[in-house]
Amino acid sequence: MTRKQYPKEFKEQVIQEARECGNIAQVARRHEVHVNMLYRWIQQSKHKSWQDAPEDAKKVSAYVPSPKEFVQLESENDRLKQLLGEKDLEIAILRDLIKKKNPGYLTKLK
């Protein structure tokens, strides 16, 4: 059995149709191409576009908040720290009350 070579334009047309339609098996049957081959073409097209992209497009940049956002994040962080401190204090007070009422009850919780 010999392999059939498909032209690049045909592959791109079938890939585009598969992406638009969403049903890859139906597109493969319509063009008399095996489903696995169509999946392989789609994967190769994804990788090829990544390789052809310029290097600066591949770089992942870190998010830097604006000064206004930074101040807002700092104030929110301070508020959350304060709430966490209050909750820790409440827990410590409740543990002390339990220890005073029942001395042997919570010896393992520290």
Number of C-alpha atoms within 10 A of each C-alpha: 3 4 5 6 6 9 8 9 9 11 15 14 10 21 21 13 15 19 12 10 11 11 11 20 15 13 20 20 11 10 10 9 14 12 15 12 11 19 16 11 16 20 12 12 15 11 11 11 10 13 11 8 10 10 9 8 9 10 8 7 8 6 6 8 11 9 9 8 11 12 12 13 13 11 12 12 12 12 12 12 12 12 12 12 12 12 12 12 12 12 12 12 12 12 16 14 12 14 14 11 10 10 11 10 12 12 8 6 6 5
